[in-house]
Amino acid sequence: MEQFDIIIIGGGVSGCCAALAAARQGASVLVAERDGYLGGTLTGCGVGPMMTFHAGDKQVIRGIMEELVAELVRRGQSPGHVPDTKQYCSTVTPFDAEGLKLLLDEKLRQAGCKVLFHTFLGAVETAGNEITAVTICNKDGLTKLSSKVYVDATGDGDLAMWAGAPMTKGRPEDGAAQPMTMKMKYCNVDTVQLKQYVLGHPELFPALAPHLDIFKQDIPFDLEGFDQEFKAEKAAGRLSIRRENVLMFGTGRPGEYIINTTRIIGHDATDAWSLSNAEYEGRRQCAELDSFLRTYVPGFEKALLEFTGPTVGVRGSRQLVGQYTLTAQDILERTVFPDTIVHSAYPIDIHNPSGEGTASTFMSKRGTYYSIPYGVLYCPEIRNLLVTGRCVSASFEAQAAIRTTPTVGGLGQAAGIAAALAAQTGMSAADVDISQLRQRLKEQNVYLDEV
């Protein structure tokens, strides 16, 4: 049975950051990824842009995530951090998905990480309070592997759940998760026509109107609107999407836009049948939306639909019950933790699990940010397990804030260094020296307030 210092299940952005951070500490690392590429929803599902690295003018997320952005900029595959045209958050970071795929391949190979694509987690073996082995499933059939430390970067907490770690799912009152979304990506959009329409009718775009000075800049823009048209089409029975308007984001490539508008309610990402049905529903809604865009949104008349999906986007499912559970109160009151591993400024952003509406709560003052402690990454019950990404230990409301790309990348970097420290010393995840962890994060260019 092949052995590693660290096995990471999941090669999304958080898993990749964990792998790079651990390998740079000298650990041998295997990443098992279900798809044929790294980057998860960013490179495979049309998720973008990355948001947000900044709290006002202050960049609070740096480290490996900033390293990736800087290289994409150098290659001409991202404009870098640009102002959010709606000022929902301070900045957004558009990027070329194909460029990010290749960059992650290169980075992990350079760091010495091994990667198995098209590989699922099949089973987990435990003894006492430790994971002793995992069984993976791929073209070789079923293969048993072991490591000193395991990192769950599956998004749904599959590894943690099957290892017996305590988990929650959805909101406390009914277990409902935020709705899923199937993204759409278009090219050949007439950006000039679309922009002229918005500038000619600012009263139709209330979220954008106060920030037209930003919208007029030559940067990729995000846009939310066409409320009345959306309402009329729903009333006529031609749209069944339980949202209020269209939300779109420029990718940084001329004429290319991501549409974040479908809303798939009442499905469970941890249930195979429910997840399969969510894929059907997502494509059905995309077909409705395609007709709407071509009819009502200037600049989309001759646009080319590049893809839907190809995998439905999941905002939340299981959450670890860790040593510490981050809460909305921690975010809103900006709790200071002695074991802070990453800062974030993305707001609490809850898409209604039951239907229309999106509730967002911001920090009390522009430029403020909050902290996330190491205790959300591990639980006392499984000594050699770390969890990263959107399934860390957080309340339903807090998870809605920390689930976005820059933040989960930062969580992954911390998980990777902690896993390397645990593997090298034989310590449990709970016993990792916090001062040493924070020092090594700073050495990898992570911004951390002094506590």
N, C-alpha and C positions, 0 to 999 in steps of 0.2 A: 504494500500500500504506500503510494507516494506521499511524502510529508512536506509541509511548508511551515514557515513561521506563522504566516497569516493567510487565511482563505477569506476572500471577500465575495459574497454572493450579490451580484448586481453591478453592472458596469455603466450605470448612469453617471451624471456629473459628480454626485456625492461619492459614489464608489470609486470613481477614477481619482478624485482628490485624495481619498483615503489611501489608495494604492500608491500614488506618487509620494505622499508624505511618509508612508511606512517604508517604502523602498529606499528613500533618501536617508533613512535612519539605519540602513544596512539590513533590513529584514527581507527574507525571501517571501514573495507575494504571488498568489494565484488569484485571478479575477475570473469568476464564472458568470457569463452574460448570456441571457436567453436569446437575444437577437444577434444579427451578424455584424454589429458595429457597436462602438462605444458612444456614450453621450445620452442614452435613454430618450426621454421625451423631447429634448432639445434637437437632437439630430434625426429622430425617427417619427415624431408626432406633430411637428410643426409648431412646437412651443417656442415662443419668443415675443419680444426681446427679453434679455436678462434684465431683471429689475428687482432691487436697485442696489448699487454699490455705495450710494451716497446718502448722507443726512445733510440736506442743504448743500453747502459747498465742501463739506468735510467727507472724504472718502473713508468709510468705516470698515469696508470689506476689501482686503488686499490679498496677500499670500498667493497661493496657487491660482485662484480664480483670476486675479489681476494679471498674473503671468500669462495665462491663456489668452486673455483679452489683448494684452500688449502684443503677443505674437500674431494674433489674427489681424490686428491693425497693421503691423509691419508687412504682412502678406497681402494687404489690400482686401481683407475678408471681413472687416468690421470698421465702421467709422469711429469706434470707441464709445466712450460715455457721452451721450448727448442729452440736452434738457428734455424732459418729458413734456410734450406739447400741451398736455392737459394739466400738468403739474399735480397729477394724482400722487406721484412720488417725484423725487428730485431729478433723477436721471433714469434713462433706459439705455440698454446696450444692445443694439441690433448686431447681427452676425450672420455669416454664411454657414448654413448647416453642413454642407459638404466639406467646407474647409475645417470645421470643428471636428468632424469625424476623423479626417486624416491627421489633424494635429494631436488628438488624443491617442491615436495609434502610435504616432511617433514618440510622444512623451513617455508613454508607458513602456515602450520597447527600450528607449534610451535609459530608463530607470532600472531596467532588468526585470520588470514584472512579466509574469506569464499570463496569457489570456486564453480562455476557452470560449469561443463563440457558440451560438446555438446550443447552449447548455443550461438546463433547468436543475433546480434543487429538487431531489426526489424523496429524500428521507434524512432524518437527523438522529444520531445515536448519542445518548447521554449516560453518564454514570455518576451518581451522587449529584453534585452541583456543577458538573462540567460537561461540555460537549466533547465527545471523544472522536466522532467521525461524522462525515456527511456523505450521502450517496447522491451523485449527480447523474443526470440522464442526457445523453447526446447520441451522436452517430455510432459511438462505441458501445452503446447499450448502457448498462448501469455500472458505475465505477465508484468505489469507496475511496475517500481521501481523508486525510487528517492534518491537523495543524495545531499549533500551540494556542492560537487565538483566532476567533471567528468574528467577522464583521458582517452584519446584516445591512445591506444597502439595496434591498429588494423594493423598497417603497411601501409595501404592504406588510412588512414585518413577518414574512413567511418563516425565515430561519428562527427568529426569536419565538414565534408561536409554536413551531414544531419542537423546539427545544424545551418547552414548558415554561417560558418566561411569562409573567403576568401581562395581559394586554387588555386594552379597551377597544371599542370600535364605534365611530360616529359620535353623535351628541348624546349626553347622558340620559335624556328623557325618553328617547325612542330608538337610539342606535343608528339614526339616519345620518348618512354622510353628505357632504357637499355634492352637488350634481357633477356628473362627468361632462366633458366637452370633447367632441371630435372637431379638430381643427381643419381648416381648409387653407390651401396656399395657392395664390394666383400670380401669374406673371402677365406682362403686356397690359397692365393697367395704365391708363392715360393719367399720369399723376398731375400734369399741368391742368387738365380739365377738372379733375377732382378738387384740386387746391383752389382754383378760381371760383368754383361753385361755393366752397366753404367761405372764402373771403367775401363773396357777394351776398351771402346769407348767414352772417354770424349769429343772428337771433335764433337760428335753428339748431345751433350747437352750443348750448349754454355752458357746458363744461369747458369748452374751448375758448369761448368768447373773451374771458378775462385775460387770456394769455396769447392774443393774436400776434404780439410782438415776437414770441417764440415760434409760433406756427409759420410766420413769414420767413424764418431763417431757412437756409438751404440744408436741411437735415431731414432724416427719415422721421415721419410724423405718425402719431397714433391719433385715432379719430373715433368718436362715439356720437352716434346720431341717427337720423332718419326715423325718429320716434313716431311721427304721425303716419308715415307710410307703413311702418311695421304694425302699428295698431290697426290700420285699415285692412291690411292683408290678413291679420288674425281674425278680425271680425267677419271677413269674407270667406273664411275657412281655407285660405290658401297657405297659411302659415300656422303651424302647431307648436312652434318653439316658445317655451314659456319664459321669454325675456321681453324687454321693453324696446330694444333698439339693436343696432349693429355696432360691434366693436372690432376695429381693425388696427393692425400695426405694420409699419414699413419694416422690411428686413435689412435695408441698407443697399440692396441691389435695385437698380432703377426699375420701376414698374412692378415690383414684387411686394405682395401684401399677404399677411396672415390674418385670417378671419377667426375671431374667438367669440362665437355667438350661439352655437348649438347648446342645448341644455338637456341633459339626459338624467331624468329624475327617477328615484326609487330603485336604483340598481346597486349591486354590491360587488366591488372589485375583488373581493376575496372568495367569491362563489363562481365556479366555472360556468354554470348555465347563465347566471345573471350577467356576467361579464360578456359572454358571447352575445346575448340579446342586446346588450348595450352597444355593441359594434353594429348590429343591424339598425338599431334606432338612430345611431349617429349618422350613418350613411343616408338614411331616409331624410333626416332633418337637413343634411347638407344639400340634398337635391332640391328641397324647397327653397333653401337659402340661395342657391345658385340662380334660380329663376328670379328671386327677389332682387338680387344685386344687379343683374343684367337689365332689369326693368326700371329700377328706381335710383340707382347710385351712379352718378355721372363718372365716366372713365372706365366703367366695367363692361360697356357694351361689347367690346372685342377682346376682353380679357380671356386668358387661357387658364383653366383650372389645372394646376399641376398635380395635386393629389388631395384626397381626404384621408385623414388618419396618418399613416395606415394603421395606427393603434389608437384607441380612444384614450383621451387624457383623463387621469384620475387625480383629483385634488386631495383626497384623504380616504383612509379606510381604517386599518388598525393603528393603534399607538401603544408603544411600550409603557408600562407602569414602572418607571425607573426610580433611581435613588431620589431624584427630585422631579416633580412635575411642574413645568413652566405654566403660568396662568396668565390670563388677560390682565389681571391686576399687576403682575410683575412687569408686563409690557407698558401699561399705561402709567404706572408709577416709576418706571425705570429702576427697578430693584438692582442694587449693586451686589454682585456675588463674588466671594473670594476665589471661586473656581471658574470665573468667566473664561470662555474659550473663543467666543466670537461675538461681535456686535452686529446689529441689523437695524434698518430704518424702514422696512416695508410694513405697511399698516395691517391691522387686523381686517381681513378682506373675506367676508363670508357670503358665498353664493347660497341663496335660500335652498335648503334641501327639499322643500315642499312645493316650490313653484317659482313665481316671479319675484324679483327683487334681489339686490345685492347690498348688504350692510357693511359699511367701512368705518372704522374708528382710527383716527390718526393720533399721533402724539400731540401734546398740548401746544407745542411751539415748534415752528419750522426749524429744522436743523438738529432736533433732538433725536436720540436713538436709544435703543435698549440693549440689554446684555442677555446672553444665554449661558448657563452654567454647564460644567462637565457632567454633573449629575443626571442630565437628561439622556446621556448616551449609554448608561449601563444600569443593570438591576442587580441587587444582592443575590438573587436566586441562581444566576448562572455566572460563575466567576470568570470564564474566559470568553465572554460575549460582549461585543460593542454593537450598538445600533446607530445608524446614521441616516440622514435624509428626512423625508417628510413623516416618517413613522417613529421619530424619537418621542420621549416622554413629555407630552404637552397636552393641555386641555383642548377641547374642541375649538375654542375661540383663539387660544394662543397658537395652535397649529395652523390656523388660517393666516397667521402673520409670517410664520417662519418656514413655510413650505416652498418658497420661491428660490430660483436657481442660485444667486450669489450666496444666500444664507446657507442652503444645504451644502453648497460647495465648501463653505467655511466649516460647517459641522464635520464634513468628511475629512478635511485636513486634520482637524483635532482628533477624530477617531483613529486616523491612520497613525499619528504619532503616539497616541495612547496605546494602540495595539502593539506597536513596535517596542515601546517601553515594557509592556507587560510580557511580551514574548522573550525579550532579552533578559529580564530579571526573574521570570517565573512568578511574578506577582499576579494577583487577580486584577481585573479592571478597576475594582473598587479601591485597590491599594496603590494605584499609580500615583506617584509623587506630583502633586498639583503644581508646585513651584517649578519643577523640572519640565513638566508638560508645557506650562505657559512660557518658560524660557525658550524651549525649542520651537514653539509656535512663533515667537518673536524672531528667532533666527531664520525662520522661513517667511519672514516679512509680513506676518499677521499683525494687524493693529489691535492692541489691547490696552485699555485704560489701566492705570495703576490702581490697585485696591489695597 
